[in-house]
Amino acid sequence: MEYTSGAASWQKALRRAVAALLPRRTRPRSSGWSIGVPLIAAAAGLLFTTTATTAGGTALREDRRPQLTQLIEDRREQVAASEAKAARLRGEVEDQTAALAGADGPIKTERDRAAGSRLAAGFTALTGNGVTVELNDADRRPDQPLPKGASNDDLVVHQSDVQAVVNALWAGGAEAMSIMNVRVLSTSAVRCVGNTLLLHGRVYSPPFKIVAIGDPAELQRALAASNGVREFKEVADHYQLGYSERVSTVTVPAFEDSTALQSATVPR
């Protein structure tokens, strides 16, 4: 038999008496809400958690342009640091080579031949007569309406326009060439991103200046004979883009980027 204290017994008896006096309909009954409310709250929490995970902790419609701008700026800094390191290492190699070579003997002959190869390969700055070509976007205010029948693409310099000038100058016998004061070789690739130029990992804005050393008369004849250059001149006249040629004594800097090939294919 179970024994309880007097106070506990009176409390139990009082609760039983009150329950007996209450009508059945006033007694607490379970309701569907007691189960539904926790389920709804759990589903809402799961939805919020899934949304936060999908967004990666950011707004789903967040503008990523600032991140892209920062990425480009970081890449520019990396390229500049790599160029400075490469220039320093080249200087050290040249100093040590000169110290070991001496003034006479077979090593001097090989050094002279290497210097001639560097000149032909573009690793030496050159100065001589040549032609400078400049291409520029149309001079237009942001609030100025577009010319009739024109789109925004018609008013900017494209990759094909720059390539047409470069190819024409090579065809005209250019001995050396630079774009935006950067030496270009046969392996150099010219790319456009929007209305900017991407060359050797660096971004340039118009006007785009192309300098070539060679016979000025031959270079200008090659430009006049190029279909791509001729088409750009026609568009430039119609939409007020910039195109100019001038003959003068010009300087083309030495090539300072990596010469390693990123990919190659075997000719068939």
Secondary structure, DSSP 8 states (H G I E B T S, - for coil): -----HHHHHHHHHHHHHHHHS-GGGS----THHHHHHHHHHHHHHHHHHHHHHHTTS-TT---HHHHHHHHHHHHHHHHHHHHHHHHHHHHHHHHHHHHH-SSSHHHHHHHHHHHHHHHHT-S-EEEEEEEEEEE-----TTS---TT--GGGGS--HHHHHHHHHHHHHTT-SEEEETTEE--TT--EEEETTEEEETTEEE-SSEEEEEES-HHHHHHHHHH-HHHHHHHHHHHHHT-EEEEEEEEEEE----S----S------
